[in-house]
Amino acid sequence: MHKIDKFLARLDANQRKKVLAIVERLDRSDLTGLDVRKLQGFPGLYRVRVGRIRVKFVMDISGIRILSIGHRSESTYRDV
């Protein structure tokens, strides 16, 4: 089981539904109305905030690829 799948399995149903809705929008490249920020020092790396949960993704010519999903902590952006 992938790390992202394990994280989603541990969330309650309401949070999982919100995160999956964001992931589906990212899959369609629909970023309107989302809290998207470019991460400094990493070209093409962005994050979407869903409450205390962060979805890190790469956006380039080929599209959007999700790297990780996790709770915000001191080490959230260190292991990019």
Backbone as CSV, one residue per row, in Angstrom:
resi,resn,N_x,N_y,N_z,CA_x,CA_y,CA_z,C_x,C_y,C_z
1,MET,0.852,-1.181,0.000,0.000,0.000,0.000,0.893,1.239,0.000
2,HIS,0.558,2.206,-0.819,1.327,3.434,-0.956,1.128,4.321,0.266
3,LYS,2.098,5.182,0.552,2.067,6.072,1.703,0.830,6.980,1.692
4,ILE,0.471,7.485,0.505,-0.700,8.358,0.391,-1.977,7.580,0.714
5,ASP,-2.073,6.340,0.238,-3.248,5.509,0.521,-3.381,5.238,2.014
6,LYS,-2.264,4.983,2.674,-2.289,4.739,4.123,-2.767,5.976,4.871
7,PHE,-2.277,7.144,4.463,-2.688,8.378,5.113,-4.188,8.602,4.943
8,LEU,-4.679,8.425,3.726,-6.108,8.627,3.471,-6.969,7.639,4.244
9,ALA,-6.483,6.424,4.426,-7.241,5.412,5.166,-7.388,5.789,6.632
10,ARG,-6.434,6.538,7.177,-6.489,6.923,8.589,-7.383,8.135,8.847
11,LEU,-7.752,8.864,7.807,-8.598,10.048,7.968,-10.046,9.645,8.216
12,ASP,-10.795,10.536,8.887,-12.223,10.261,9.031,-12.893,10.530,7.681
13,ALA,-14.104,10.069,7.534,-14.796,10.103,6.238,-14.940,11.519,5.686
14,ASN,-15.227,12.485,6.549,-15.428,13.862,6.104,-14.124,14.456,5.561
15,GLN,-13.027,14.278,6.289,-11.738,14.792,5.826,-11.300,14.097,4.542
16,ARG,-11.482,12.785,4.475,-11.100,12.021,3.287,-11.859,12.529,2.060
17,LYS,-13.145,12.819,2.252,-13.967,13.319,1.154,-13.440,14.663,0.643
18,LYS,-13.059,15.565,1.559,-12.522,16.868,1.171,-11.201,16.729,0.427
19,VAL,-10.312,15.880,0.934,-9.006,15.705,0.305,-9.159,15.065,-1.068
20,LEU,-10.004,14.072,-1.190,-10.208,13.426,-2.483,-10.829,14.371,-3.499
21,ALA,-11.684,15.286,-3.040,-12.256,16.287,-3.943,-11.159,17.204,-4.479
22,ILE,-10.213,17.571,-3.621,-9.081,18.401,-4.044,-8.212,17.638,-5.030
23,VAL,-7.954,16.366,-4.750,-7.128,15.540,-5.640,-7.784,15.417,-7.013
24,GLU,-9.097,15.240,-7.045,-9.805,15.155,-8.325,-9.699,16.462,-9.104
25,ARG,-9.790,17.595,-8.394,-9.642,18.892,-9.067,-8.227,19.061,-9.603
26,LEU,-7.226,18.614,-8.842,-5.847,18.686,-9.318,-5.671,17.810,-10.557
27,ASP,-6.312,16.669,-10.558,-6.230,15.761,-11.702,-6.779,16.422,-12.967
28,ARG,-7.794,17.265,-12.801,-8.382,17.995,-13.926,-7.658,19.319,-14.188
29,SER,-6.630,19.626,-13.385,-5.876,20.892,-13.468,-6.768,22.104,-13.204
30,ASP,-7.744,21.937,-12.331,-8.662,23.013,-11.951,-8.204,23.588,-10.613
31,LEU,-7.424,24.675,-10.656,-6.865,25.259,-9.441,-7.651,26.467,-8.947
32,THR,-8.729,26.825,-9.614,-9.489,28.010,-9.233,-10.121,27.823,-7.858
33,GLY,-9.920,28.816,-7.006,-10.519,28.805,-5.684,-9.793,27.958,-4.659
34,LEU,-8.671,27.348,-5.026,-7.907,26.535,-4.077,-6.811,27.378,-3.436
35,ASP,-6.415,27.006,-2.224,-5.322,27.684,-1.526,-4.000,27.069,-1.991
36,VAL,-3.541,27.489,-3.173,-2.328,26.947,-3.782,-1.200,27.936,-3.578
37,ARG,-0.044,27.434,-3.152,1.151,28.266,-3.004,2.336,27.566,-3.630
38,LYS,3.199,28.333,-4.269,4.437,27.799,-4.818,5.432,27.714,-3.675
39,LEU,6.147,26.600,-3.570,7.132,26.436,-2.511,8.464,27.029,-2.952
40,GLN,9.062,27.825,-2.088,10.304,28.506,-2.414,11.456,27.517,-2.523
41,GLY,12.327,27.750,-3.493,13.530,26.946,-3.627,13.350,25.649,-4.391
42,PHE,12.145,25.355,-4.828,11.870,24.119,-5.553,11.075,24.460,-6.811
43,PRO,11.716,24.434,-7.977,10.992,24.817,-9.199,9.856,23.849,-9.527
44,GLY,8.684,24.416,-9.761,7.528,23.618,-10.150,6.832,22.912,-9.007
45,LEU,7.246,23.149,-7.752,6.653,22.468,-6.600,5.645,23.385,-5.909
46,TYR,4.445,22.855,-5.666,3.354,23.617,-5.071,2.711,22.813,-3.945
47,ARG,1.866,23.510,-3.174,1.081,22.835,-2.156,-0.325,23.400,-2.139
48,VAL,-1.273,22.554,-1.764,-2.659,22.967,-1.561,-2.964,22.713,-0.099
49,ARG,-3.604,23.675,0.544,-3.948,23.539,1.958,-5.414,23.148,2.074
50,VAL,-5.662,22.093,2.850,-7.022,21.646,3.168,-7.072,21.547,4.690
51,GLY,-7.340,22.679,5.349,-7.274,22.706,6.811,-5.830,22.493,7.249
52,ARG,-5.587,21.476,8.083,-4.226,21.169,8.525,-3.535,20.164,7.611
53,ILE,-4.197,19.766,6.564,-3.632,18.783,5.634,-3.037,19.519,4.440
54,ARG,-1.851,19.061,4.009,-1.173,19.645,2.855,-1.028,18.609,1.761
55,VAL,-1.342,19.006,0.526,-1.153,18.154,-0.646,-0.030,18.803,-1.450
56,LYS,1.134,18.140,-1.514,2.266,18.671,-2.278,2.247,18.045,-3.665
57,PHE,2.462,18.890,-4.682,2.425,18.390,-6.048,3.394,19.158,-6.933
58,VAL,3.732,18.549,-8.048,4.595,19.150,-9.060,3.728,19.479,-10.260
59,MET,3.907,20.691,-10.787,3.163,21.099,-11.961,4.179,21.474,-13.045
60,ASP,4.102,20.788,-14.177,4.985,21.084,-15.299,4.222,20.910,-16.605
61,ILE,4.934,20.841,-17.698,4.310,20.755,-19.019,3.443,19.502,-19.160
62,SER,3.892,18.398,-18.573,3.160,17.137,-18.711,1.913,17.067,-17.838
63,GLY,1.755,18.000,-16.900,0.566,18.010,-16.053,0.918,18.122,-14.580
64,ILE,0.037,17.591,-13.742,0.203,17.662,-12.289,0.413,16.257,-11.750
65,ARG,1.431,16.125,-10.887,1.736,14.837,-10.250,1.796,15.058,-8.747
66,ILE,0.979,14.335,-7.986,0.936,14.475,-6.533,2.114,13.726,-5.927
67,LEU,2.849,14.417,-5.046,4.009,13.822,-4.394,3.664,13.251,-3.026
68,SER,2.923,14.028,-2.226,2.589,13.547,-0.886,1.360,14.268,-0.357
69,ILE,0.727,13.626,0.616,-0.397,14.194,1.345,-0.133,13.912,2.814
70,GLY,-0.221,14.943,3.655,0.029,14.730,5.074,-0.407,15.913,5.907
71,HIS,-0.392,15.716,7.222,-0.721,16.787,8.155,0.424,17.789,8.200
72,ARG,0.116,19.037,8.438,1.124,20.081,8.563,1.887,19.871,9.863
73,SER,3.209,19.855,9.760,4.059,19.730,10.940,5.350,20.488,10.687
74,GLU,6.271,20.454,11.630,7.561,21.129,11.470,8.362,20.573,10.306
75,SER,8.178,19.304,9.984,8.984,18.667,8.944,8.232,18.481,7.623
76,THR,7.095,19.116,7.462,6.279,18.921,6.267,7.028,19.238,4.988
77,TYR,7.771,20.338,4.991,8.402,20.784,3.745,9.890,20.455,3.681
78,ARG,10.421,19.740,4.645,11.848,19.408,4.648,12.195,18.296,3.671
79,ASP,11.393,17.274,3.601,11.724,16.100,2.797,11.090,16.136,1.412
80,VAL,11.232,17.265,0.732,10.649,17.428,-0.594,11.572,16.843,-1.561
